[in-house]
Amino acid sequence: MTDKKIPLLQRLRKNAQRVLNVYLKLTDPSFRSFVNYESKVLETDKVKRLEKLRYMARIDIATTGVINPGLKERLRTARSLNELIAKDQKIVQVGRLKIYDKNAEVSHIVMGTDRDNGRTLYSSSKADNIPIWQDYRPENIINETSLIYPVNAKGLHLTNRYFEDDIALLDKAQRSVAKDSFKKMVSLVHSSNPKLATSVQTITEKAFLADDYNKALPIKIGSMDNRPYIVSDKSDNYVILRPYLEPQSDTNVKILSLDDFSKRLENDSITVFAHCKQGVDLGLRNNKLYIRAQDNLAIDGALKKWMPFDRFIKHRSVPVTLKHKVVAEVIQKKDFLVESTKKTFPLGKRTVVLKEHYARGETFVALVEDISKSDVKQHYIPIEAFKKKLSFSDRNDFEKKIENAKETVNRTAQKIKI
């Protein structure tokens, strides 16, 4: 197209750009190098850098008075990517959460904190490998993860990683908010998708030792508050656990001996029925009676693990006096308190513990200083004898609370015959 056929405004723009380009070639070495060398060999459709796309636009205008439509689109894309990069550079990544269907990644969410204003953001997608950040809202996370459905039955599970080194760039208050927000997001994702909840395994000691379980899925351990853990490593001596629903980092681990962990799994499979004053515990599994010696007894360590009642009584390492007590007092007289009837409530600065006697059906009471510790050694006495030891004000308080507690005491254990 000759200059005469180009619209006046476009012709003026073209001539002005020619003059400007001459000036830029004299003053800008980068532009001069691009015009003289790169522009002649460059595959223009593969150029992504905004600076070089702008050089190409200047050449287009100086040639035709307008920018090629395809180049215009690439300029818009490059500007958008530059804005994403500028935003990303202000954000400290807090942690990453991934959801897998067996081995296939189906969701990837990164949480971050804006260093300038402390806002919490998240990214679940990228453009040219640059995170696209948006304000964190729990409802958005639920919408993105709650309807993910696994192809593999019970194959859906999540992993997370908390970036401790990156978080160190934030101030103390921001670090606290960031960690709390990330922890809540992990729990939110797990609880909002029912298929994630079903991926938590309950395994036996035998299955664990034989590696007969899915190592990618979490396991639930009753003696550790029924919280799910991932077994990240094990040897003949130790087991390393990572909390499944807490921010995972190099420092947030639990290290247990193999014996301790095996014992916890063994205990999970047996329901404790009674802690007996004779020095043994009774347990039930599949309606069969199990027994073990309590930790405070000076006795063969093998007897402190659950075993069927008959095998315990016949065991050569069980002292004759203990066998006699167990048979005469525990089995024949049924002299023990039922663990499933246990109820607690505060009384002053201490805690009242109630349990029912198996044979007599009476309520026995103990007053404990620290309810988190084992109450095996506590001195339980009949409820009427306990009342007599209380002051007038404590007795009134006790009477009010005891009525509520006794109404809800679980007596189902009484139905099991021993």
C-alpha positions in Angstrom: 0.0 0.0 0.0 1.4 3.4 -1.1 1.5 6.3 1.4 -1.2 8.1 -0.6 -3.7 5.2 0.1 -3.0 5.2 3.9 -5.4 7.3 5.9 -4.0 10.7 7.0 -3.9 9.9 10.7 -2.2 6.5 10.1 0.3 8.2 7.7 1.2 10.8 10.3 1.6 8.2 13.0 3.9 6.1 10.7 6.1 9.1 9.9 6.3 10.1 13.5 7.3 6.6 14.6 10.0 6.5 11.9 11.6 9.6 13.3 11.3 8.3 16.8 12.9 5.0 15.8 15.9 6.8 14.4 16.3 8.6 17.7 15.9 5.4 19.7 18.5 3.6 17.5 20.9 6.3 18.4 20.1 6.4 22.1 19.0 2.9 23.0 21.6 0.2 22.3 19.1 -2.6 23.1 16.6 -1.3 20.5 19.5 -0.7 18.0 20.7 -4.3 18.4 17.1 -5.6 18.0 16.5 -3.7 14.8 19.8 -4.5 13.2 20.2 -8.1 14.1 17.4 -9.9 16.1 14.4 -8.6 14.1 15.8 -10.1 10.9 16.1 -13.7 12.2 13.5 -13.8 15.0 10.5 -16.1 14.8 8.0 -13.4 15.8 5.2 -15.7 16.8 7.5 -17.2 19.5 8.5 -13.9 21.2 7.0 -13.5 24.7 9.0 -10.8 26.4 7.1 -7.6 26.7 10.2 -5.4 25.9 10.8 -7.2 22.5 7.1 -7.2 21.6 7.1 -3.4 22.1 10.2 -3.1 19.8 8.3 -5.1 17.2 5.3 -2.8 17.6 7.5 0.2 16.9 8.8 -1.4 13.7 5.2 -2.2 12.7 4.0 1.3 13.2 7.0 2.8 11.3 6.2 0.4 8.4 2.4 0.5 8.1 1.2 3.0 10.7 -0.6 0.3 12.7 0.2 -2.7 14.8 -0.4 -6.2 13.5 -3.6 -7.7 15.2 -1.7 -10.8 16.2 1.0 -8.7 17.7 -1.6 -6.7 19.6 -2.9 -9.8 21.2 0.5 -11.0 22.2 1.2 -7.5 23.7 -2.0 -7.8 25.8 -1.0 -11.3 27.0 2.5 -10.1 27.9 1.2 -7.1 29.8 -1.1 -9.4 31.8 1.7 -11.8 32.6 3.9 -8.9 33.7 1.2 -7.8 36.1 1.0 -11.4 37.5 4.8 -11.5 38.0 4.7 -8.1 39.8 2.0 -9.3 42.1 3.7 -12.7 42.7 6.9 -11.0 43.7 5.1 -9.3 46.6 3.6 -12.5 47.9 5.3 -15.0 50.4 4.1 -18.5 49.8 2.8 -20.1 53.0 2.1 -23.7 52.0 0.9 -26.0 49.3 -1.9 -28.5 49.3 -2.4 -31.2 46.7 -5.2 -33.7 46.2 -4.5 -37.0 44.6 -6.7 -39.8 43.1 -4.3 -42.6 43.8 -1.2 -41.4 42.1 -2.8 -38.8 39.8 -2.8 -35.1 41.0 -6.3 -33.7 40.7 -6.0 -30.4 42.6 -3.2 -28.1 43.6 -3.7 -25.1 45.9 -1.0 -22.7 47.2 -1.7 -20.2 50.0 0.3 -17.0 50.3 0.5 -13.8 52.3 0.9 -10.3 50.8 3.9 -8.7 52.5 2.6 -5.2 52.0 -0.8 -5.5 53.6 -0.9 -9.0 55.2 -3.8 -10.2 53.1 -4.2 -14.0 52.8 -4.4 -15.2 49.2 -4.5 -18.5 47.3 -3.8 -19.8 43.9 -5.2 -22.9 42.2 -4.1 -22.1 38.6 -1.2 -20.7 36.7 -0.6 -18.7 33.5 2.8 -19.5 31.9 3.8 -21.1 35.2 3.0 -17.9 37.1 0.5 -18.3 40.0 -2.8 -16.5 39.6 -3.5 -15.1 43.0 -6.9 -14.2 44.5 -8.3 -13.3 47.9 -8.6 -16.3 50.1 -12.3 -17.2 50.9 -13.2 -20.6 52.5 -16.3 -20.9 50.2 -14.1 -20.7 47.1 -11.9 -23.5 48.5 -14.9 -25.7 49.2 -16.3 -25.1 45.7 -13.0 -26.2 44.2 -12.5 -29.3 46.2 -15.7 -30.6 47.7 -17.0 -32.2 44.5 -13.8 -33.9 43.4 -14.7 -37.6 43.0 -12.2 -40.4 42.8 -11.9 -42.9 39.9 -10.2 -45.3 42.4 -12.3 -46.3 45.4 -10.8 -44.9 48.6 -8.0 -43.5 46.5 -8.6 -39.8 47.2 -6.1 -38.3 49.6 -4.3 -35.0 50.2 -0.8 -33.9 51.0 0.4 -30.6 52.3 3.7 -28.8 52.8 4.3 -25.8 55.0 7.1 -23.5 53.8 8.9 -22.6 57.1 11.9 -21.0 55.4 9.7 -18.7 53.3 7.5 -17.8 56.2 10.6 -16.5 58.1 10.4 -13.5 55.8 7.2 -12.3 57.5 7.0 -10.6 60.8 5.9 -12.6 63.9 2.2 -11.6 63.8 1.9 -12.4 60.1 3.7 -15.8 60.6 1.1 -16.7 63.3 -1.9 -15.7 61.1 -0.4 -17.5 58.0 0.2 -20.8 59.8 -3.3 -20.7 61.4 -4.9 -20.0 58.1 -3.1 -22.8 56.3 -3.9 -25.3 59.1 -7.6 -24.3 58.8 -7.6 -24.7 55.0 -6.1 -28.2 55.2 -8.9 -29.3 57.7 -11.5 -27.5 55.6 -10.6 -29.4 52.4 -10.5 -32.7 54.3 -13.9 -32.2 56.0 -15.7 -30.7 53.0 -15.1 -33.8 50.7 -16.6 -37.0 52.1 -14.4 -39.1 49.9 -11.3 -37.7 51.5 -12.6 -38.7 55.0 -13.1 -42.3 53.8 -9.4 -42.6 52.8 -8.3 -42.7 56.5 -7.2 -46.2 57.3 -7.4 -48.2 60.5 -4.7 -50.9 60.5 -3.6 -53.6 62.8 -0.1 -54.2 64.2 0.2 -57.3 62.0 -0.7 -55.4 58.9 1.8 -52.6 59.7 4.7 -54.9 60.4 4.0 -56.8 57.2 3.6 -53.5 55.2 0.1 -54.7 54.3 -1.5 -51.2 54.0 -1.6 -48.3 51.6 1.4 -46.1 52.6 0.1 -43.1 50.7 -3.1 -42.9 52.8 -3.3 -41.7 56.4 -3.8 -44.1 59.3 -5.9 -43.3 62.4 -4.5 -44.1 65.8 -7.0 -44.2 68.7 -4.3 -43.8 71.4 -3.2 -40.6 69.7 -6.6 -38.8 70.0 -7.9 -40.6 66.9 -5.9 -38.2 64.7 -4.8 -39.3 61.3 -1.0 -39.6 60.5 1.1 -40.4 57.5 3.9 -42.9 58.2 6.8 -41.1 56.4 9.5 -43.6 57.5 10.1 -46.7 59.5 13.0 -49.0 60.4 13.6 -51.9 62.8 13.9 -49.4 65.6 11.8 -46.3 64.9 8.7 -44.9 63.2 8.4 -41.3 61.9 4.8 -39.9 61.7 3.6 -36.7 60.1 0.3 -35.2 61.3 -2.0 -35.5 58.3 -4.2 -32.5 58.9 -1.5 -30.1 60.3 1.0 -28.0 58.4 3.7 -30.5 57.4 7.3 -29.3 57.6 10.7 -30.8 58.5 10.1 -30.1 62.2 6.5 -31.1 62.6 7.0 -34.9 63.1 6.6 -37.5 65.8 9.3 -40.1 66.3 8.3 -43.3 68.2 10.1 -46.5 68.8 8.8 -49.4 66.8 7.8 -51.2 69.9 5.8 -48.2 71.2 4.1 -47.7 67.9 3.2 -51.4 67.5 1.8 -51.3 71.0 -0.4 -48.3 70.2 -1.8 -50.2 67.1 -2.3 -53.3 69.2 -4.2 -51.2 71.8 -6.4 -49.7 69.1 -7.8 -53.0 68.2 -8.9 -53.8 71.8 -11.5 -52.0 73.8 -10.3 -51.5 77.4 -13.0 -52.9 79.7 -11.4 -52.4 83.1 -8.3 -51.2 84.9 -8.2 -53.6 87.9 -6.6 -52.8 91.2 -5.1 -56.3 91.1 -2.6 -55.0 88.6 -4.1 -56.1 85.3 -6.3 -54.6 82.6 -9.2 -56.3 80.9 -10.0 -55.8 77.3 -12.5 -57.0 74.6 -12.1 -57.8 71.0 -14.8 -59.6 69.0 -16.5 -60.5 72.3 -13.4 -62.3 73.5 -11.7 -61.4 76.8 -8.1 -60.2 76.7 -5.8 -59.3 79.6 -2.4 -57.6 80.2 -0.3 -56.7 83.2 -0.2 -53.0 84.0 3.0 -51.0 83.4 3.8 -50.5 87.1 4.2 -54.2 87.7 7.7 -55.6 88.0 7.0 -58.5 85.5 8.0 -59.9 82.2 7.5 -57.2 79.5 5.7 -59.7 77.2 2.9 -59.9 79.8 2.3 -56.1 79.4 1.0 -56.7 75.9 -2.6 -57.9 75.3 -3.1 -61.6 75.0 -6.2 -63.9 75.3 -7.1 -64.5 79.0 -6.5 -68.3 79.0 -3.0 -67.9 77.5 -2.1 -65.3 80.2 -3.2 -67.5 83.0 -1.2 -70.5 81.7 1.9 -68.3 81.0 4.8 -69.6 83.0 6.1 -66.1 83.8 2.9 -65.0 85.6 3.5 -65.2 89.3 1.3 -67.6 91.2 0.0 -64.9 93.5 -1.1 -62.8 90.5 -2.9 -65.7 88.9 -4.7 -66.4 92.1 -5.8 -62.7 92.4 -7.0 -62.6 88.8 -9.0 -65.8 89.0 -10.4 -65.3 92.6 -11.0 -61.6 92.7 -11.4 -60.5 89.1 -13.2 -63.5 87.5 -15.0 -65.1 90.4 -15.9 -62.1 92.6 -15.9 -59.7 89.6 -14.3 -57.1 91.8 -13.4 -54.3 89.3 -14.8 -51.0 88.0 -16.2 -50.9 84.4 -14.2 -48.4 82.2 -17.1 -47.7 79.8 -19.2 -46.3 82.7 -16.6 -43.7 83.5 -17.9 -40.1 83.9 -16.0 -37.0 85.0 -16.9 -33.5 86.1 -15.0 -30.7 87.9 -15.3 -30.1 91.6 -13.3 -27.1 92.8 -9.8 -27.3 91.4 -9.9 -31.1 91.0 -11.9 -33.6 88.9 -14.4 -36.1 90.1 -14.3 -39.5 88.3 -17.2 -41.9 88.6 -17.2 -45.6 87.7 -19.6 -48.5 88.4 -18.6 -51.7 90.1 -19.2 -54.7 87.8 -20.6 -57.1 90.4 -22.3 -54.7 92.9 -23.6 -52.1 90.4 -22.6 -49.4 92.9 -21.0 -46.1 91.8 -17.5 -45.6 93.0 -15.8 -42.2 93.1 -12.2 -40.8 93.0 -11.0 -37.2 93.2 -8.0 -36.6 90.9 -5.6 -33.7 90.5 -4.7 -34.3 86.8 -7.3 -36.0 84.7 -4.9 -36.4 81.8 -2.8 -38.9 83.7 -3.8 -42.6 84.3 -6.2 -43.0 87.2 -5.2 -46.7 87.8 -3.6 -45.9 91.1 -6.4 -43.6 92.3 -8.3 -44.7 95.4 -11.9 -45.3 94.5 -14.5 -45.4 97.3 -18.3 -45.9 97.3 -20.2 -42.8 96.6 -21.9 -42.5 100.0 -18.5 -42.7 101.8 -17.2 -40.1 99.4 -20.0 -37.7 100.2 -19.3 -37.8 103.9 -15.8 -36.5 103.3 -17.0 -33.4 101.5 -17.6 -29.9 103.0 -21.2 -28.7 103.0 -20.8 -26.4 100.0 -18.9 -29.1 98.0 -21.5 -31.7 98.9 -24.3 -29.5 97.5 -22.3 -28.9 94.3 -21.5 -32.6 94.0 -25.2 -33.6 94.5 -26.3 -31.3 91.6 -23.6 -32.6 89.2 -24.0 -36.3 90.2 -27.6 -36.4 89.1 -26.7 -35.2 85.6 -23.8 -37.6 85.4 -25.7 -40.6 86.6 -28.4 -40.1 84.1 -25.9 -40.4 81.2 -23.7 -43.2 82.6 -23.3 -45.9 79.9 -24.3 -49.3 81.4 -23.9 -51.4 78.2 -20.7 -52.9 79.6 -22.8 -54.6 82.3 -24.4 -56.8 79.7 -21.1 -58.6 78.9 -20.7 -61.7 80.9 -17.4 -62.5 82.5 
